[in-house]
Amino acid sequence: MSKPDLPKNKALLLLGLLLLAIVSGIVTGEWKLASAKAKNLLYTGLACMVVGILIISVGNKFASDIPSQEPVAATSPAELPSN
């Protein structure tokens, strides 16, 4: 099992928290008196964030299916190649 890619997971966490904050603001009525232009901008931003979360999630899925091709460092002198 490989270690999770922390920068991608942090991005998902931050996007999810921001999405939760905005949706809770809509539910509690914070956006009732906002102009139509502001609401449209908010909804466009929400849609972009949802699409971004989906793209990152799918990317993480594909990345976890591919075995790592990173070279493994030698740990003892016997494992070093002789020249």
Backbone as JSON Lines, residues from 0, in Angstrom:
{"i":0,"aa":"M","n":[0.84,-1.17,0.0],"ca":[0.0,0.0,0.0],"c":[0.89,1.23,0.0]}
{"i":1,"aa":"S","n":[0.65,2.16,-0.93],"ca":[1.49,3.34,-1.03],"c":[0.97,4.45,-0.13]}
{"i":2,"aa":"K","n":[1.87,5.38,0.16],"ca":[1.47,6.53,0.97],"c":[0.58,7.44,0.14]}
{"i":3,"aa":"P","n":[-0.44,8.05,0.74],"ca":[-1.29,8.96,-0.02],"c":[-0.52,10.22,-0.41]}
{"i":4,"aa":"D","n":[-0.9,10.81,-1.53],"ca":[-0.26,12.04,-1.99],"c":[-0.85,13.2,-1.19]}
{"i":5,"aa":"L","n":[-0.11,13.69,-0.22],"ca":[-0.63,14.68,0.71],"c":[-1.07,15.98,0.06]}
{"i":6,"aa":"P","n":[-0.36,16.56,-0.91],"ca":[-0.85,17.82,-1.49],"c":[-2.23,17.67,-2.13]}
{"i":7,"aa":"K","n":[-2.49,16.57,-2.81],"ca":[-3.81,16.38,-3.43],"c":[-4.87,16.2,-2.35]}
{"i":8,"aa":"N","n":[-4.55,15.45,-1.29],"ca":[-5.53,15.24,-0.23],"c":[-5.82,16.53,0.52]}
{"i":9,"aa":"K","n":[-4.81,17.39,0.7],"ca":[-5.04,18.67,1.35],"c":[-5.93,19.55,0.47]}
{"i":10,"aa":"A","n":[-5.72,19.5,-0.83],"ca":[-6.55,20.28,-1.73],"c":[-8.0,19.84,-1.64]}
{"i":11,"aa":"L","n":[-8.22,18.53,-1.6],"ca":[-9.59,18.02,-1.46],"c":[-10.21,18.45,-0.14]}
{"i":12,"aa":"L","n":[-9.43,18.4,0.92],"ca":[-9.93,18.8,2.23],"c":[-10.32,20.28,2.23]}
{"i":13,"aa":"L","n":[-9.44,21.12,1.72],"ca":[-9.72,22.56,1.7],"c":[-10.92,22.88,0.81]}
{"i":14,"aa":"L","n":[-11.0,22.25,-0.35],"ca":[-12.15,22.48,-1.23],"c":[-13.44,22.01,-0.57]}
{"i":15,"aa":"G","n":[-13.38,20.87,0.1],"ca":[-14.58,20.37,0.78],"c":[-15.02,21.29,1.91]}
{"i":16,"aa":"L","n":[-14.08,21.81,2.68],"ca":[-14.42,22.73,3.77],"c":[-15.0,24.03,3.22]}
{"i":17,"aa":"L","n":[-14.41,24.54,2.17],"ca":[-14.93,25.76,1.56],"c":[-16.32,25.54,0.98]}
{"i":18,"aa":"L","n":[-16.51,24.41,0.35],"ca":[-17.83,24.06,-0.19],"c":[-18.86,23.97,0.93]}
{"i":19,"aa":"L","n":[-18.5,23.35,2.02],"ca":[-19.39,23.24,3.17],"c":[-19.74,24.62,3.74]}
{"i":20,"aa":"A","n":[-18.76,25.5,3.84],"ca":[-19.0,26.84,4.37],"c":[-19.95,27.64,3.47]}
{"i":21,"aa":"I","n":[-19.75,27.55,2.17],"ca":[-20.6,28.3,1.24],"c":[-22.03,27.76,1.24]}
{"i":22,"aa":"V","n":[-22.15,26.44,1.2],"ca":[-23.49,25.84,1.2],"c":[-24.22,26.15,2.51]}
{"i":23,"aa":"S","n":[-23.5,26.11,3.64],"ca":[-24.16,26.44,4.9],"c":[-24.58,27.91,4.92]}
{"i":24,"aa":"G","n":[-23.83,28.79,4.27],"ca":[-24.23,30.19,4.15],"c":[-25.49,30.35,3.32]}
{"i":25,"aa":"I","n":[-25.62,29.55,2.29],"ca":[-26.83,29.6,1.46],"c":[-28.03,29.09,2.26]}
{"i":26,"aa":"V","n":[-27.85,27.98,2.98],"ca":[-28.94,27.38,3.75],"c":[-29.41,28.31,4.87]}
{"i":27,"aa":"T","n":[-28.48,29.01,5.53],"ca":[-28.86,29.88,6.65],"c":[-29.36,31.24,6.2]}
{"i":28,"aa":"G","n":[-29.32,31.53,4.91],"ca":[-29.89,32.77,4.41],"c":[-28.93,33.93,4.3]}
{"i":29,"aa":"E","n":[-27.65,33.72,4.4],"ca":[-26.68,34.8,4.28],"c":[-26.72,35.46,2.91]}
{"i":30,"aa":"W","n":[-27.14,34.73,1.9],"ca":[-27.1,35.25,0.54],"c":[-28.46,35.78,0.07]}
{"i":31,"aa":"K","n":[-29.46,35.89,0.97],"ca":[-30.79,36.33,0.57],"c":[-30.79,37.72,-0.07]}
{"i":32,"aa":"L","n":[-30.07,38.65,0.51],"ca":[-30.1,40.04,0.03],"c":[-29.01,40.35,-0.98]}
{"i":33,"aa":"A","n":[-28.24,39.34,-1.37],"ca":[-27.18,39.57,-2.35],"c":[-27.77,39.8,-3.73]}
{"i":34,"aa":"S","n":[-27.04,40.54,-4.55],"ca":[-27.51,40.81,-5.91],"c":[-27.48,39.55,-6.75]}
{"i":35,"aa":"A","n":[-28.2,39.6,-7.86],"ca":[-28.24,38.45,-8.77],"c":[-26.85,38.17,-9.34]}
{"i":36,"aa":"K","n":[-26.09,39.24,-9.6],"ca":[-24.73,39.06,-10.13],"c":[-23.84,38.34,-9.12]}
{"i":37,"aa":"A","n":[-23.95,38.71,-7.85],"ca":[-23.15,38.06,-6.81],"c":[-23.55,36.6,-6.65]}
{"i":38,"aa":"K","n":[-24.84,36.31,-6.69],"ca":[-25.3,34.93,-6.57],"c":[-24.83,34.09,-7.76]}
{"i":39,"aa":"N","n":[-24.89,34.66,-8.96],"ca":[-24.42,33.93,-10.14],"c":[-22.93,33.64,-10.04]}
{"i":40,"aa":"L","n":[-22.17,34.6,-9.54],"ca":[-20.74,34.39,-9.35],"c":[-20.49,33.29,-8.31]}
{"i":41,"aa":"L","n":[-21.28,33.3,-7.25],"ca":[-21.17,32.27,-6.21],"c":[-21.46,30.89,-6.78]}
{"i":42,"aa":"Y","n":[-22.55,30.77,-7.52],"ca":[-22.93,29.48,-8.08],"c":[-21.91,29.0,-9.11]}
{"i":43,"aa":"T","n":[-21.35,29.91,-9.88],"ca":[-20.31,29.54,-10.85],"c":[-19.07,29.02,-10.12]}
{"i":44,"aa":"G","n":[-18.7,29.71,-9.05],"ca":[-17.56,29.26,-8.26],"c":[-17.8,27.9,-7.63]}
{"i":45,"aa":"L","n":[-19.01,27.68,-7.12],"ca":[-19.35,26.37,-6.54],"c":[-19.26,25.27,-7.59]}
{"i":46,"aa":"A","n":[-19.77,25.55,-8.78],"ca":[-19.72,24.55,-9.85],"c":[-18.27,24.23,-10.22]}
{"i":47,"aa":"C","n":[-17.42,25.26,-10.29],"ca":[-16.0,25.04,-10.61],"c":[-15.33,24.2,-9.53]}
{"i":48,"aa":"M","n":[-15.67,24.46,-8.27],"ca":[-15.06,23.68,-7.18],"c":[-15.5,22.22,-7.22]}
{"i":49,"aa":"V","n":[-16.76,21.99,-7.51],"ca":[-17.25,20.61,-7.59],"c":[-16.55,19.87,-8.74]}
{"i":50,"aa":"V","n":[-16.42,20.54,-9.88],"ca":[-15.72,19.92,-11.01],"c":[-14.26,19.67,-10.64]}
{"i":51,"aa":"G","n":[-13.64,20.61,-9.93],"ca":[-12.25,20.42,-9.5],"c":[-12.09,19.24,-8.56]}
{"i":52,"aa":"I","n":[-13.02,19.1,-7.62],"ca":[-12.98,17.96,-6.7],"c":[-13.11,16.65,-7.47]}
{"i":53,"aa":"L","n":[-14.0,16.62,-8.44],"ca":[-14.17,15.4,-9.24],"c":[-12.9,15.08,-10.04]}
{"i":54,"aa":"I","n":[-12.28,16.1,-10.62],"ca":[-11.06,15.88,-11.4],"c":[-9.94,15.35,-10.51]}
{"i":55,"aa":"I","n":[-9.77,15.96,-9.33],"ca":[-8.72,15.51,-8.43],"c":[-9.0,14.09,-7.94]}
{"i":56,"aa":"S","n":[-10.26,13.79,-7.65],"ca":[-10.61,12.45,-7.18],"c":[-10.34,11.39,-8.24]}
{"i":57,"aa":"V","n":[-10.72,11.67,-9.46],"ca":[-10.48,10.72,-10.55],"c":[-8.98,10.57,-10.79]}
{"i":58,"aa":"G","n":[-8.24,11.69,-10.72],"ca":[-6.79,11.63,-10.88],"c":[-6.14,10.8,-9.79]}
{"i":59,"aa":"N","n":[-6.62,10.95,-8.56],"ca":[-6.09,10.14,-7.46],"c":[-6.38,8.67,-7.68]}
{"i":60,"aa":"K","n":[-7.55,8.36,-8.21],"ca":[-7.92,6.97,-8.47],"c":[-6.99,6.35,-9.49]}
{"i":61,"aa":"F","n":[-6.74,7.08,-10.59],"ca":[-5.85,6.54,-11.61],"c":[-4.41,6.47,-11.13]}
{"i":62,"aa":"A","n":[-3.99,7.43,-10.35],"ca":[-2.61,7.44,-9.85],"c":[-2.38,6.28,-8.89]}
{"i":63,"aa":"S","n":[-3.39,5.9,-8.12],"ca":[-3.2,4.81,-7.17],"c":[-3.22,3.45,-7.86]}
{"i":64,"aa":"D","n":[-3.75,3.37,-9.07],"ca":[-3.78,2.11,-9.81],"c":[-2.45,1.81,-10.51]}
{"i":65,"aa":"I","n":[-1.61,2.82,-10.7],"ca":[-0.35,2.65,-11.42],"c":[0.75,2.36,-10.4]}
{"i":66,"aa":"P","n":[1.48,1.27,-10.55],"ca":[2.57,1.0,-9.61],"c":[3.67,2.05,-9.72]}
{"i":67,"aa":"S","n":[4.31,2.31,-8.63],"ca":[5.36,3.31,-8.59],"c":[6.56,2.87,-9.42]}
{"i":68,"aa":"Q","n":[7.12,3.78,-10.21],"ca":[8.28,3.49,-11.03],"c":[9.54,4.15,-10.46]}
{"i":69,"aa":"E","n":[9.47,4.62,-9.22],"ca":[10.59,5.3,-8.61],"c":[11.7,4.3,-8.31]}
{"i":70,"aa":"P","n":[12.97,4.7,-8.54],"ca":[14.07,3.79,-8.21],"c":[14.21,3.65,-6.7]}
{"i":71,"aa":"V","n":[14.61,2.49,-6.29],"ca":[14.8,2.21,-4.87],"c":[16.28,2.37,-4.55]}
{"i":72,"aa":"A","n":[16.59,3.14,-3.52],"ca":[17.98,3.37,-3.14],"c":[18.58,2.13,-2.5]}
{"i":73,"aa":"A","n":[19.85,1.92,-2.74],"ca":[20.56,0.8,-2.11],"c":[20.69,1.07,-0.63]}
{"i":74,"aa":"T","n":[20.56,0.04,0.18],"ca":[20.61,0.22,1.62],"c":[21.89,-0.32,2.24]}
{"i":75,"aa":"S","n":[22.64,-1.11,1.52],"ca":[23.89,-1.64,2.05],"c":[24.93,-1.66,0.93]}
{"i":76,"aa":"P","n":[26.22,-1.67,1.28],"ca":[27.27,-1.69,0.26],"c":[27.17,-2.88,-0.69]}
{"i":77,"aa":"A","n":[26.64,-3.99,-0.22],"ca":[26.53,-5.19,-1.06],"c":[25.53,-4.97,-2.19]}
{"i":78,"aa":"E","n":[24.58,-4.08,-2.0],"ca":[23.56,-3.83,-3.01],"c":[23.98,-2.8,-4.05]}
{"i":79,"aa":"L","n":[25.12,-2.13,-3.83],"ca":[25.58,-1.13,-4.77],"c":[26.15,-1.8,-6.01]}
{"i":80,"aa":"P","n":[25.91,-1.21,-7.19],"ca":[26.48,-1.82,-8.41],"c":[28.0,-1.61,-8.43]}
{"i":81,"aa":"S","n":[28.7,-2.62,-8.9],"ca":[30.16,-2.51,-8.97],"c":[30.55,-1.95,-10.33]}
{"i":82,"aa":"N","n":[31.53,-1.05,-10.33],"ca":[31.99,-0.44,-11.58],"c":[33.31,-0.96,-12.0]}
